């Protein structure tokens, strides 16, 4: 038994997104616009007909997943391994504040997936814990799995599942609020993943 498709859905806009602050594991909340984004996207997510849905336990992802659950009638499990990258001492700071305290470090972080912010974790570490979730689902489910998570985790997990060289991970662009990534198995006995959609969404 194995999955055939993965849908990786980013949460809606948060108060921290709006303020331009780095969230990490901080438990920020959706704005009114973030809720609207989730409600707009949820029917499209439901159209993938997930056989299983799992969300990060952070509030912004959990609330987005709840909107999907209300539309679909499906249950959503929570898993802390789907949390966003822990950015250590940078949590809650703006990009300008990080640049002031750690000149050049933001550029290093964006360019090198093995580099971690002070007191935080690297994108390689984030991808490793997220892959554990996919592997477990792969052994117990068929069809489509929905993961409701965060932009940094989604891009890292996508790169890992596509087996991209680590130095090439930054070629993947970011995921907008309530947009998603779709990965499908190649089929014909080839269990490798293919990227079918990246940063897909509905009109606003």
C-alpha positions, 0 to 999 in steps of 0.5 A: 500500500502506498500513496499516489499523490501528495497535496501540501497546503500552506496556511492562510495569512497571519498577523505576523505575515502582515507585520513582516515578522518571522514566525517559526514556532511562534503560535500566530493567528490567522487574520480575517483575510487569512480565514477568507483565503482558507475558505476560498481555497478549501473547495479546491483542496477538497476536490483532490479527494484526500484519503487522509489529512494531517496538519501542523499543530501550530494554530495558523495551520490548524485553523486552516485545516479546520476550514477544510474539515468543515467543507469536506466533513473529513477529520484532520490529524495533528502532527508537530513534525509538520511545524515550520522551521524553528528559527531560534533567536530570530523568532518574532523579528522582522527581516530588518531586525535580523539583518541588524543583529546578524548582518548577512545571515539572512542571505546565508540562510536562504542560500544554504539549506544546511545552515541554521539560524542561531538556536534554530534548525536548518531546512535539511533538518526540517525536511527530515522530520517532515519526510517521516510523516510522509513515510508513515502515511505511505505505509498505511494509505492509498490515494491522496494525502493532504498535509497542511503546513508552512511555506518553509517546510513545504519547500524543503519537503518538496525538494527532499521528495524530489531528491534534488541536490541540497545545493539546488534546493533554493531554486524552488520559489516560495509558497504564498498563503493558502497556495499549494504544491502537488506531487504525484508518483511516476507510476509503472512501478517507479515510486519516485515523486514528480512535481505536478504543481507548485505555488498553485492557488485560486483567484482572489 
